[in-house]
Amino acid sequence: MRDYRKLIAVIPETPVLYEELTFREHIELTAQAYQQDTPETMHRAMELVEQFRLTKQLDWFPAYFFQKGMKQKGTHCLCINVGCSIICGR
């Protein structure tokens, strides 16, 4: 019954990201949180990163160096990667 929560993601207007983590580490942390830290998940994540044009920013600290739009794209990438099918913004 509670599995439906894993399908829903709420992305605020200005996403909040961990200051101490790079974008790559955010991807890894999100995958671990959803118990999907597998090579396939990381491969899918890298494909999404490429589609969202964030490849060069993988080792950046998004809390400091991503502009608002980049934070939103990065957060969408994280949500899609772990299988969230309903993504709502506020």
N, C-alpha and C positions, 0 to 999 in steps of 0.2 A: 504494500500500500504506500509506503514512504518513498518508493523508487521514483515516483513522479517528480519529486523535488530535484532529482538529478537532470531532469529534462528542461528545467526552467532557469533562465539567467536574467537578472535585472542589471542593466548597465546604466549607471547614472550619467547625467550630462557631462560631468567631469569625473572620470574614473579615478579611484584611489588605488595607488600601487605602492608596494613596499619600497622604501628608499634604498635599502641595503641590497636589493636583488637586481640583477641584470634582466633583460627581457627573456633571455634563454632560461635563466633560473625561474622566472615566473611560469614559463611553459612547463618546466619540470615539476615545479611545486603543484601546479594545477592538475597535472596528470597524476601525481601521487595522491592528491586529495580525493580524486575520483577513482582511485585504485586502477589507473590505466597507464602506469609507467612501464610501457612495453616498447620495444623497438618500432613496432608498427605505429603506435601513437606518436612517437617522436618523428617518424618519417612523414606521417600525415601533417604534423605541426610544421615541419620544414616546408612542405608544399604550400600550406596556408600562408606562412610567412612570406614565401616568394610571391604568391598571388596578391597579398596585401602590400607588397613592395617594402618589406621591413627587414630584408636579409642583412643589409649593412648595419642595422641597428640591434642585432641580436645580443651584442655584448655591451650595449649602452645601458645606463641606469634610467629607465623610463620616467621615474618620479622626478628626475632632474632635467633630463635632456629631450624628452618627448614633448612636442606641443600637444595641445588639446586633441586635435584630429588624429595624431599618431597614437595617443593614449586610447582613443576610442577604437581605432583600427586594431590595435594590439589586444584590447580586451575582447573585441569580437572574435579575433583569432583564437584566443584562449577558450572562449565558450564553445565555438564551433568544433574545436579540436576534441573536446571531451564529450561531444555528442548532445549538447543542449539543442533542442529543436525549437524551443520558444524563447526568443530573445526580445526583451522589452526594454525600452529606454524611458527615461523620465525627463 
